[in-house]
Amino acid sequence: MISIHDFAFNPLRTRCCVVWDDSTKACAIIDPGCCDDSELGGLRSFIEERGLSPEYILLTHGHFDHIFGVQALADNYGIPVYMNGADAFLVDAAPASAAAFGIRCDNGFDFQYINVDEGDTFRIGSIILKAIHTPGHTPGGICYYDEADAVLFCGDTLFAGSIGRTDLPGGDYDSLIKSIMDKLMGLPGDVTFFPGHGPSSTIGREATANPFLIPFNEPESDWDNLDALGLER
């Protein structure tokens, strides 16, 4: 059975999730944005106090606020890091990007990663996370989906009541909307998702109430009616 504990790290309050299997204590760390030794120590203490055994670091994308703690944790636990390689340029730019936001990182960004792409799976004890490639917020955006437990970790692709920003380098609005509508909105409505910032929500709730998605959920017949009235889409 899946267990999840999330932290809000660094001044941008980036969500880091520790995901583990109760029976085996195997765990994965998703988006460890710990920007100083205090935050890093808190994450390590949580893992050690519960007797968890880290097996992977999984990254939803390469923005600096999601990767602050990667190098230190990978070195500490001797575990692999997985990220889509299309975001490598964001990792290279991370020190300058963090400095532009006035945030100092004590841990560095010099880590090696293994490429992850659409359909790759990660076993954590009895839990299986499937990678879904969702470009748009960044070219290499990845969501991790646990179908059996109806849980999705979606980084900054989708938020409760909002969507990821696309005005940063590598962002593309059309790609983001396509990713959300084609790959996420088709998931069961009871899937709970954990975004990179802010509260969790469900796919069903966002499909019916997210103001950024509602125009794309209207039936095609509605557009046809606008055409008949001589109105532009």
Residue, then its C-alpha position, 0 to 999 in steps of 0.5 A: m500500500i502506498s504512503i505519501h508524505d510531502f514537504a514544502f521546501n525553499p522560499l518557493r514552497t516547492r512540494c517534495c514527496v516521499v513515497w513508500d511501500d508500507s510492507t517493504k519500506a522501499c521509497a522514492i523521493i520526488d523533486p527534493g527542493c531542499c535548498d539548505d542543510s536544515e531542509l535537507g536534514g529534515l528530509r533525511s531525519f524523516i526517512e531515517e526515523r521511519g526506517l525507509s530505504p530510498e531507491y530512486i530520486l524522480l524529477t518531474h522537471g529540471h527547474f532549480d527549485h525542484i532539484f536543490g537537494v538532488q546532488a546531496l541526496a544522491d551522494n548520501y544514499g547512493i541512488p540513481v536520479y531520473m529526469n527527462g534529458a530535454d530539461a538538461f539545459l535547465v539544470d545547467a542554468a540552475p545556479a544563475s536561475a536561483a540567484a536571479f530569484g535571490i535564493r542561495c543553494d548550499n547543496g549544488f547541482d552537479f548530479q548525473y541522471i538517467n533519462v526517463d520517458e513516456g511509459d517507463t515504470f518504477r517499482i517501489g516495493s509493491i507500488i508501480l509508478k508509470a512515467i507520463h511525458t507532459p511537455g509544456h511547462t518545460p520540454g522534459g516535463i514528466c508526471y508519475y502515475d500510480e494507477a492502482d492507488a489512483v495517485l499522480f505526481c505532476g510537478d508544475t504541469l497542472f495545479a488546483g485551479s490553474i496550470g503551469r506557467t509557460d513564459l520561462p525558457g523552454g515553455d510552450y502553451d500549446s504543448l502544455i494544453k495538449s499534454i494536460m488534455d490528451k494525457l491527464m484529463g483522460l485519467p479516472g476522475d478520482v485520481t488525486f494529484f500532487p502538484g509542485h506547489g499548492p494544494s492537491s486536487t483530483i482530475g475530476r475536479e479540475a476537468t469540471a472547474n479549472p478555469f484554464l481548462i473549461p474552454f477545452n472541455e466544451p463539446e464541438s457542437d458548441w463551437d459549431n453553434l458559434d460558427a452558425l451565428g457568425l461569431e469567431r472562435 
